[in-house]
Amino acid sequence: MTTMNKNETYHEHQPVLLQESVEYLITDPGGIYVDATLGGGGHSLALLSQLNSDARLVGIDQDDEALRAANDRIGNDARFSPLKGNFGYLTRLLSPELQGEVSGVLFDLGVSTHQISDAGRGFTFQEEGPLDMRMSNLRGVTAYQVVNEYSYEDLRDVIYHYGEERFSRKIAREIIDRRPLETTTELREAVEAVVYGKHQIKSVARVFQGIRIEVNRELDMLREGLEQSLEILHTGGRIVAISYHSLEDRIVKKFFKAGNHEGKIEKDFYGNPMTPIEEISGGIIRPTEEEINKNRAARSAKMRVAEKINLPEV
Ligand SMILES: C[S@@+](CC[C@H](N)C(=O)[O-])C[C@H]1O[C@@H](n2cnc3c(N)ncnc32)[C@H](O)[C@@H]1O
């Protein structure tokens, strides 16, 4: 278990692609912005340093500890409003007068260094902790329920689809044989009992990733968050999305291409594309070698940026 002061560890979360994301996000220094994944407030602090006194920044997180730490870090700034909630409910979280007025929404997805390094939250397989993995203490299933109560088929599918783990069948069977599992160590041991060799640790990481995605409904929430961002942005407003695994990036890529999750480009009667969004980053932006050397957590980051565009008149 970590013995560090909780806010201290939050401050240790090094914001990824900081300069690049801030530069892309801000189109109007006096505009309204949403940091949909406030975390320790690293990106928000940098945004505030570039915004003028007319600007507003709403910082959302579903984790109480993140909100507390970000508040401490940012201090009393009249432009900043922290908000507890899930970005999957963005339009409901923001006050009605902000809808259609927002200049930029930032998603820095996944978990923060703090959440991972607090063994008591159950995200890490490197230390023993309870099978929890909830980012929010609001509600929802825990990792314990997924591991101990899901049917074989559901557990296998979580591991296969969300963990992208090819040994999902034998891992799911082993977990079920060992029930009940109480701790992250027991879950890790179940995987290690059936996957051998140099890829063993990657399989453990993938199983943990799959269960975390299921517990937090991460992919559904991302789809919702992207769709609702488009509703709250004004024309010319931007979405900056930093993702950390291919499942997230695939969702972002498809949405930025077509403005819907099917990736289907709608056309008008004359065959003109009716896409409400345009990717302006020219594909993926990755951290530099220098950033990765300083911050290992940045190594899998992929950033994409899109702008809301005017639909042509018909
Ligand atoms: C990678 S951290 C963000 C770090 C932040 N950019 C910084 O520089 O300190 C991701 C944060 O997003 C939060 N989060 C993830 N999914 C969320 C969701 N659906 N709704 C609200 N917050 C979410 C997590 O609780 C975590 O604090």
The ligand as an SDF file (V2000), in Angstrom:
LIG
                    3D

 27 29  0  0  0  0  0  0  0  0999 V2000
   -5.2150   10.0170  -17.1000 C   0  0  0  0  0  0  0  0  0  0  0  0
   -6.1030   10.7390  -15.7970 S   0  0  0  0  0  0  0  0  0  0  0  0
   -6.1410   12.4490  -16.2120 C   0  0  0  0  0  0  0  0  0  0  0  0
   -4.9370   13.1980  -15.7260 C   0  0  0  0  0  0  0  0  0  0  0  0
   -5.0070   14.6860  -15.9350 C   0  0  0  0  0  0  0  0  0  0  0  0
   -5.0890   15.0320  -17.3320 N   0  0  0  0  0  0  0  0  0  0  0  0
   -3.8020   15.3600  -15.3030 C   0  0  0  0  0  0  0  0  0  0  0  0
   -2.9920   15.9270  -16.0470 O   0  0  0  0  0  0  0  0  0  0  0  0
   -3.6510   15.3260  -14.0900 O   0  0  0  0  0  0  0  0  0  0  0  0
   -7.7450   10.2790  -16.1520 C   0  0  0  0  0  0  0  0  0  0  0  0
   -8.7580   10.7720  -15.1420 C   0  0  0  0  0  0  0  0  0  0  0  0
  -10.0240   10.6950  -15.7670 O   0  0  0  0  0  0  0  0  0  0  0  0
  -10.9660   10.1930  -14.8730 C   0  0  0  0  0  0  0  0  0  0  0  0
  -11.9820    9.5190  -15.6810 N   0  0  0  0  0  0  0  0  0  0  0  0
  -11.8220    8.4400  -16.4740 C   0  0  0  0  0  0  0  0  0  0  0  0
  -12.9810    8.1190  -17.0750 N   0  0  0  0  0  0  0  0  0  0  0  0
  -13.8900    9.0390  -16.6630 C   0  0  0  0  0  0  0  0  0  0  0  0
  -15.2690    9.2520  -16.9440 C   0  0  0  0  0  0  0  0  0  0  0  0
  -15.9570    8.4380  -17.7580 N   0  0  0  0  0  0  0  0  0  0  0  0
  -15.8820   10.3100  -16.3680 N   0  0  0  0  0  0  0  0  0  0  0  0
  -15.2000   11.1390  -15.5290 C   0  0  0  0  0  0  0  0  0  0  0  0
  -13.9010   10.9760  -15.2110 N   0  0  0  0  0  0  0  0  0  0  0  0
  -13.2490    9.9410  -15.7770 C   0  0  0  0  0  0  0  0  0  0  0  0
  -10.2080    9.2680  -13.9510 C   0  0  0  0  0  0  0  0  0  0  0  0
  -10.8600    9.1700  -12.7020 O   0  0  0  0  0  0  0  0  0  0  0  0
   -8.8390    9.9620  -13.8620 C   0  0  0  0  0  0  0  0  0  0  0  0
   -8.7800   10.8020  -12.7430 O   0  0  0  0  0  0  0  0  0  0  0  0
  1  2  1  0
  2  3  1  0
  2 10  1  0
  3  4  1  0
  4  5  1  0
  5  6  1  0
  5  7  1  0
  7  8  2  0
  7  9  1  0
 10 11  1  0
 11 12  1  0
 11 26  1  0
 12 13  1  0
 13 14  1  0
 13 24  1  0
 14 15  1  0
 14 23  1  0
 15 16  2  0
 16 17  1  0
 17 18  1  0
 17 23  2  0
 18 19  1  0
 18 20  2  0
 20 21  1  0
 21 22  2  0
 22 23  1  0
 24 25  1  0
 24 26  1  0
 26 27  1  0
M  CHG  2   2   1   9  -1
M  END
$$$$
